[in-house]
Amino acid sequence: MPARERAALARALIIFIASIGVAGLLIGVLNAPFETIATTSANMTQTSQAAQGRQWIQMFWDGLPFIVAFLGFIQLLGAAAAERRLPGQ
């Protein structure tokens, strides 16, 4: 079996860790501008539908780290399943 095929899961694990790190940095950098926009939009909200939409966006932003980690975990599980199905093992 070629070494390239055997390293697929290790490469997927490195990609998972790197993507979690990069996503954390991006969320950290974008958090201050998002909070500014959220505060400004709170002052401009006039209808209940707008307030509910603003609340949903705030909930999504608060849950974004968990969403990113979950998607990365799904990618890691997919890579493990693909490696398990490699022929000749």
Sequence and secondary structure as in RCSB ss.txt:
>XXXX:A:sequence
MPARERAALARALIIFIASIGVAGLLIGVLNAPFETIATTSANMTQTSQAAQGRQWIQMFWDGLPFIVAFLGFIQ
LLGAAAAERRLPGQ
>XXXX:A:secstr
  HHHHTHHHHHHHHHHHHHHHHHHHHHHHHHHHHHHHHHHHHH  SHHHHHHHHHHHHHHHHHHHHHHHHHHHH
HHHHHHHHHT TT 
